[in-house]
Every structure is written in structure tokens, then in C-alpha cells.
């Protein structure tokens, strides 16, 4: 198919302080960025792109819209790791059926980070 969708490639979070965000995300995700410029910081997370961009203006409240869920093997452990790293609890780990469980935290800039344990999904 000429216009086949190949799957998710990049999730971008807008942050007010890109230098602090780079440090925070490096610690929270346990990896250093592979691309580091003042206008964009990119991390390779299990073959997927996590990008940070500076916010042009800092909103008073960020609206929850699309949420990217990062796959984990131990949902509760990952959730607690992010909380210990300075993320705020947003949605406790919850069984959503079929052996799948999800949770959400907020980074220091109020971006929502989704976490998912899904034994039925095998990434490429």
C-alpha cells in the first residue's frame, strides 16, 4: 500500500526549561539524548523517539489530549520510579481488562506520560 501507516515514531513534550527537562527525562527514562540542540532534544526509547521542545508560552493549565503510553514490563514499579523521579501521580495503575493495565503521571511541566503493560502487544 502506497500510503501505509507504519506506526508511532515520535512523541513530543513541550517544556518551559529544556535544560532541566533534558536532565529530568534522562534520569526518568534511564538514557541520555542522542540529539541535543536548544530547539529540540531527542531520546531513543526502545526504538521510538521521545522529543522535547521548548514551549513558546507557558500555559496556565495543560489540557489532556492525546496520551502516548510507554510500554513497561512492571507497571507498578515503573509508576513508582517516575513518582520517585519527581513526576506527579495522575492515574494510579489500573487493570483495564484482558491482562492490560495502564497508569499516568505528570512530568514537572504538566505533560502526561502514559505507562502501559500489555502482554498482547509485541512491538517490531
Residue, then its C-alpha position, 0 to 999 in steps of 0.5 A: x500500500x502506497x500510503x501505509x501507516x507504519x506506526x508511532x515514531x515520535x512523541x513530543x513534550x513541550x517544556x518551559x526549561x529544556x535544560x532541566x527537562x533534558x536532565x529530568x527525562x534522562x534520569x526518568x527514562x534511564x538514557x541520555x539524548x542522542x540529539x541535543x540542540x536548544x530547539x529540540x532534544x531527542x531520546x531513543x526509547x526502545x526504538x521510538x523517539x521521545x522529543x522535547x521542545x521548548x514551549x513558546x508560552x507557558x500555559x496556565x493549565x495543560x489540557x489532556x489530549x492525546x496520551x502516548x503510553x510507554x510500554x513497561x514490563x512492571x507497571x507498578x514499579x515503573x509508576x513508582x520510579x517516575x513518582x520517585x523521579x519527581x513526576x506527579x501521580x495522575x492515574x494510579x495503575x489500573x487493570x483495564x481488562x484482558x491482562x492490560x493495565x495502564x497508569x499516568x503521571x505528570x512530568x514537572x511541566x504538566x505533560x502526561x506520560x502514559x505507562x502501559x503493560x500489555x502482554x498482547x502487544x509485541x512491538x517490531 
